[in-house]
Amino acid sequence: MKLLLLVAYFLVLITIGFYCRKNATDVNGFVLGGRSVGPWLTAFAFGTSYFSAVVFVGYAGQFGWRFGIAATWAGIGNAIIGSLLAWVILGRRTRIMTQHLDSATMPQFFGERFQSKSLKIAASAIIFIFLIPYTASLYNGLSRLFGMAFHIDYSICIVLMAVLTAIYVIAGGYMATAINDFIQGIVMLVGIVAVIVAVLSSKGGLMAAMDGLAKVSDPTVSTTPGIFASFLGPDPVSLLGVVILTSLGTWGLPQMVQKFYAIDNEDSIKKGTIISTIFALVVAGGCYFLGGFGRLFSDKIDIAANGFDSIIPTMLEDLSPVLIALVVILVLSASMSTLSSLVIASSSTLTIDFIKDNIIKEMNEKKQVLFIRVLIVVFIAISAVIAMIQYKSSVTFIAQLMGISWGALAGSFLAPFLYSLYWKGTTKAGCWASFLFGCIIMILDMLFGSHFPALLQSPINCGAFAMLAGLIIVPVVSIFTKKPDQKLVEDTFACYDKTNKVSAKTALGD
């Protein structure tokens, strides 16, 4: 039964990939779906790229164990800050300015916005380097559940996921990814609700589970009675760091922001905002809520031997075969949708922003699409090899890998991208300062984290700090450095002043 469901699922994904080949003949079609993607597909693409095995297996398990039921705040933050506010603040302006600048990637946006080739190349290098550890972490989380459900070797899980993702992304590009994301999103919504109900039922229902959690004590964490069933948990400051990193981080991640490039119209932005927020509330809120009950299974969990990533699989191992199959497809859906977004973002960036005009001077549309497809294979292969090496090394926690990746990317890009959309005074030097600070602090934290202040030793907190610091660094550096060319700035921001005729339901007449 489990195997049958998986085979059917794989066939649907591959069929959609080949069906969408007609939409992937040029760069605009392959990378952005022709900028004609509707609200449901865009919202689900945003949500499924946001949440993967990293969240379901890694973050939900680790933070549920550390913070108890208070970990649900991370899911609420993901919905409000990471989805609702991201769409409201970035959605429309990103769509308008990127089309005006004719940019299909984030590095291309920086290059056109500041007329800086070096800025474009630096941004593409950062994306390519730091998306790899994130991709490796996707394989790790998936392997835990495949091992539990099918007793399949880890390397087979990696190869299976890599090959299937490569087939439908290479065949159909962004449109295939968006349609598959929609299907995968539905699986995630149904799956997380079913799993929560099943797990809580195994502990006597919600109230009995909450009561049991309130009786759990761990003197190494807190001596306060009932702390794991409390409103803010045992460590509100660290919890805030998790909320900031996992929520605000989406504002600066190229694979997330790029979803706004492809929206077709104003109505799609409004609908997409609502759909995306509800999706995040159910999926992220549900994942962290489920993880909050991890300590009720402490008699079966050995953190010292198996790590935090073993918590969620242990909670699920006694479910019915049908539910376990649903969970596997749920996490596979989440991971493959995120992986497809990452490889499109990375390969398109490397082709359009690095190889084109720098290494190969003449690249027509057909050749660019070919290079993007080849680099998708290269990127998936590299990340798969790293995932295997990582699995056998001392770096075993999914959350740490993702923290480094998110911290460096969002720490580098969030502030300059946000200010570039809204503030005419943003300078090239301000962008460079944010790029350097975000990358350097995360690399130093990875290599010498034990020498950092206690609060910043965690990649999660350090990544959150890098994002917030960028919001200060960019305006300060911009104020004291050479001002951008006034004509260039005015031409760029003129896109917001363009007059559009709208219906009476949108705006009142004279």
N, C-alpha and C positions, 0 to 999 in steps of 0.2 A: 504493500500500500504506500509506504513512505517513498519507495523507489519510483513507483508509478507516477505519483504526484510530482516528483522532481523532474522526471523525464518530460512530462506534459508541460511543465513550467518552462523548461529549457527550449522546447520546440516553439512555444509561443514567442519567446524573446528573439530567437533566431529568425523566425518568420517575419516578425515586425521589422527587424534589421534589414532584410532583403526587400521588403515591401517599400521601405523609405529610401531606397537607392536613388530614385528619381529626384529626390530633394537634396541630394548631396553631390551635385556635379560641379559646383563652384565653391569658393571660400565662404561667401556669405551664407549659402545654403548648408554647407557642411558644418560650419562653426556656430551659426546663429539661427539655423532653420529659416533663413530668408527674412528674419525679423517679423515673422507672422505667426508666432505661437500664442495661442489663446490663454485665458486666465486659469483654467483648470490644469492644463498641461504645465504651464509656467509655475503655478503654485505648488503642484506636486513635485515638479523637478527641483524646485528650491528646497522643499521639505525633505525629499528623499536623498538629496545631495548633502543635506545638513546632518541627518541621522543615519548612522551605520552600525556595524558590529562594535565599533569603538564606543559608542554610547550605550548600546544594549548590553554588551558583555563587559566592557572595560569600565566605563564611567559609572553605570548604574550599580555594578557590583562593588566597586571600590568606594564610591562616595555614599552609597547606601549603607555600607558597613561602617564607615567613619562617622556619618552624620545621622544615621537612622532615618526616620520618616521625614526629617527636615530637608533631606536631599531633594525632595519634590520641588523645593524652591528653585533648583537649577532648571527643572523643566518649565516652570512658570516663567522664569527669566528668559529662557529660550523662546517661548511663545511671544512674550511682550516686547523684549528688547531685540532678540535675534530675528524675529519674524515681523511682528506688527510695526515696530518703529523703523526697522530696516526698509520695509516697503514704503512707509509713509515718507521718510526722510530721503532715501536714496532712489527709490523706484523711478519716479517720473523724471527727475533731473538727470539720472544716469541714462535713461532711454533717449532723452532729447539731446544731451550734449555728445554722447558717443556717436549718435547718428550724424550730428552736425560735423563732428571731427572725422567721420568715416573710420572709426576705430572698432575692431572686432575683438580686441583683447585689452587687458588692463595695461600692460606695458605700452601698447600702441596708443592708448589714451594718454598716458603720461608723456610719451614722445611728441604727440600732436599738440597737446595742451600747452607744453612749454617749449615746443620746437627744439627738442633735445634728443639727439640720437643716443648719447651716452646714458641718459636716464632710462630710455627704452631698453637698452641692452642690459643694464644693471637690474632692472625690474624682471626681465625675462630670466636672467640667471638665478635670481632669488627664488622665483616660482619653481623653476626646474629642480633646483637643489632641495628645497624644503618641502615640496610635495611628496618626495620619495619616502621619507620616514612615515608620513601619514598613510600613504598607500600600503606600506609594509604592515602597518598596524591593522589594516582592514583584514588582511589574510589571517593574522594571528587570532583575532576574535572569532572568525568563522570556523577555523580549524577546531576550536574547543567544542563547538556544538556538533560539527560533523563527526568528530571522534566519539562523542557521546551517543549520537543517534545511529551511526552506521559502522562505527569502529574502523573508519578509513584512515590510512596513514596521512599525516599532515602534508607531505609533499604532493600527494594526489589531490587534496583539497585545493592547494595553491594552483596547480596546473589546470584543474577543472574550472575554477573561477576565472583565471586569467584568459584561458582560451575562449570561453563562452562570451565574456565581456568584449574581448578583442573582435570576435566575429560580428556581433551586432553593431558595435560602434564603428568599425571600419566600413561595414556595408552601408549603414544608414545615417551616420553622423549624428548631429544634434537632434534632429527630428525623431530618429529611432530611439535615441536616449530619452527624449521627453515623453514619447508614447509609452515606452517601457517603464519609465519612472511613474507614470500614472497607474499602471497595473500594479507595479511594485508597492506603490503608496497605499492602494486599497488593501493589499495583502498585509501591510504593516499595521494599518488601522484595525482591521478585523483581528489580526494575530495578537496584538498587544492587549486588547480588551479581553479576548478569550483566555490568554495566559494569566492575566491578573485574577480573573474570576476563579480559574482552576487552582492557582497557587493559594489564594486566600481560603478557598473552600477546603483545601487539604489541612488548613490550620483552624477550621471551625468557623470560618467567616470573618468579615472585616473587624467586628468588635472584639472577637476572641483573639484575633491576630494582634490587634492594637494592645489588648490587655497583656498578651504574652510578651510583646516588645517592651512594654512599660516595666516588666519585671526583670528584663535583661540588665546586667550590670557588668561593667569592665573598669576596674580601678585604674588601669593604665591610661584610660581615656578621660573618665570623669567619675567622681564619687557621688554625684547628684542622682537621687533615685528617679527612675523613669526618664532619664535624659534622652534615650533613643526614640522615645515616642513624643518628644516635646516639639514645640513650635519652631525653635531655631537650632536645636541640637547641641552637641557638646562644644562645637568650635565655630561660632558664627562668622569670625573674621576669615578663616580659610574657606568657609562655605561661600562667602561673598566673592572671593577670588575665583572660585569655580564658576559662579554665576556670570561674572564679568568675562572670563576667558571664553566660555562656551556660548555666551549670548552676544556680547559686543563684538566678538571675533568675526562673526559672519559679515560684518560691515567692511572688512578688509581682505576677505578671502577671494581670490580671483575666480574660483569655480562657483562661488555663490553670487557675487556681484554680476558676473557675466550673464546670469539668468535674466537680469533686467534689460540687457541689451536687446533681447529677442522678443520682448512683449510687442503685441501688434497694435493696441490702441488704448485710449484712456479708460474705457470701460473695463478692459482686462486688468488694468492696474488696480482699480477699485475692488473688483471681484477677487482678484488674486490676493490682495491684502487680507481679506476676510478668510478665504480658504486656507491660505498658508498659516495664518495664526491659529485657526482651529486644529489644523493638522498637527502643528507643533505642540499644542496643548495636550492633545490626546497621546501622541507618540512619545514626545520627550517627557511630558508630565507622567505618563504611564510607566515609562522605563525607570525613571528615578523613584517613583512611588513603589514599584515592585522591588527595586533594589533595597529600599528602606527596610524591608522585612528579612533581609539576608541573615541577620543574627538569629532568627528563629530556627535556622538550619545549621547552627554552629557545631552541633554534634557530628555532622557529616563533612564539615569543611575544615581543611588544614591549610590555613593561610601561609604558614611558614614553609610548608612543602610545595604547595601548588599555586600560591599567589592569589591576588584578588580576582584575577580573571577566571578563576574556577568557581566563584560564588554563584553566578547566575546559572551556569550549566548544572551545578549541583542542585539548585532549587527546582530545576525542571526535569531532572532525570526520572522521577517517578510518575510523570504525567502519562496519559494514554498515548499509544502509538500515533494516533491521528493528530493529537495536539503537538506531539514532538515533531511530526512532519511539518505541521503548520509553523512551528517555531523555527525550524531549520530554513524553510522557505522565506519566512519573515526576515531572518537575519541575512540570508543570502540576497534577498531583494534589497535590503538596506545597504549591504556592502557593495553589490554590483552596481547599484545606481550611483553611489558615491564614487566608486572606482571609475565608472564611465565619465563622470563629470571631471574628475581629476586628470584623466589621460587626455581628454579633449582640450582642457585648459592648458596643460603642459605642452602637448605636441603642437597645438596651434600657436602658442606663444613662441616656442623655439623656432618654428618655421617662419612665421610672419615677422617676428621682432628681432630674430637673431640671424638666421640663415639668409633670408631674403635681403638683398641689397648689401649685406656685409660679406658673406661668403660667396653666394651666387648672385651676380648682379642682375641677370635677366631671369625672372621667374613668372611665367604666365599662370593663370588661374588653375589650369589642369595640373601643372607641375607642383604648385603649392599644395593642392589637395592630395597629390601622390605622396609628397614629403610628410604631410600631416599623418597620413595613414601609416606610413613606414615608421614614423616616430611613435605612434601609438603602440605598435608592436615592441619597439625598443624600450619605451617607458614601462610597459607592463612587465617585460622580461627582467629589466633591472630591479624593479620593486619586488618581483617574485623571488629573485635570487637573494636580495637583502632580507626578505621575510624569512627565508630558510636559514640564513646565517644568524639572523636575530633570534630565531626560535631556539637555536642551540647555544646561544651566548648568555651572558648575565643580564642583558636587557630584556626583561620578561613582561613588564607591565605595559599594557596598551595605552593607558592614560598618559604615561610619561612620554611615549613616542609622539602621541598626538599633541601633547602640551608644547613640546619643542617646535613642532611644525606650525601649529596655529599661532604660537607666540611670535615666531620669527616673521611669518607672513602678515598677520594682522598688525603686529607691532611695527612692521615696515610700511604697510600700505594704507591702513585705516585712516590715519590722520591726513596724509597728503591727498588721498582720494576725496575724502569728505570736504576738506577745505577747498580743493580744486573745483568742486561743483558749486560752492556757495560764495567763496571769497575771492575777489579779484586781486587781492594783495598777496596771495600765495606765490612764493618764489621757487625757482629751481633748487636753490640752496636749501630751502626749507624741506623740500622733498628728499634731497640727498641726506640731510641730517637725520630724518626719520628712518630712511632705508638703513643707514649705517648703525644707528642706535638699536633698532629692532633686531638686526642680524647679530651684531656683536654681543649684545647682552644675553641672547639665547645661547650662542655658542659658548660664551664664558660660563654660563650657568650649567651647560651640559658637561663642560670639562672641569670646571673648578667650583661647582655649586656648593660644595661643603664649606667653602671660604666666604660665601655670601651671608648676609644677615639671615637669621633663622627663617623669617617670613618669606624670603625670596629663594630659599634653597629648593623649593618645589618648582618644577617647570610650569606648573599651573599658575601659581601666584606670580612667578617671574614674567610669564606671558601676559597676564592681566596688567602687570605694572608697565610692561613695554607699550601696550596699547594706550593706557592713560597718559604715560609720559609723552608719547607722540603728539597727543592733543595739545600739549603745552609747547613742545619743541618746535613744531612747524610754525605757529604764529610768531613765536619769539625770534627764531632765526629769520623768518621772512621780513620782520620789521627792521632788522639790522643788516640786511643784505641787499644787493642790487635789485631794484624793482623790475618787474617784467615789462616787456615792450607794451606800451599802452594801446597801440593799435591792435596788436595780437590779442590782448585781453578783451578789448571791446568787441572785436570780431567774434571771439569765442562765446562771450556771454550774450551776443545778439540773438542767439538761438532761443533764449527764453522770452524775448520780446516779440517774437513772430506772432502775428494775429491769426487766430483760427476761428472759423465760424462754428458755433456750437448750438445745440437745440435749446429751447426755452427751459426744459427741465434741468439743464446744467447751469444756465445763467439767465437772469432777467434782462429784458430789453430796455431801451430808453423809456 
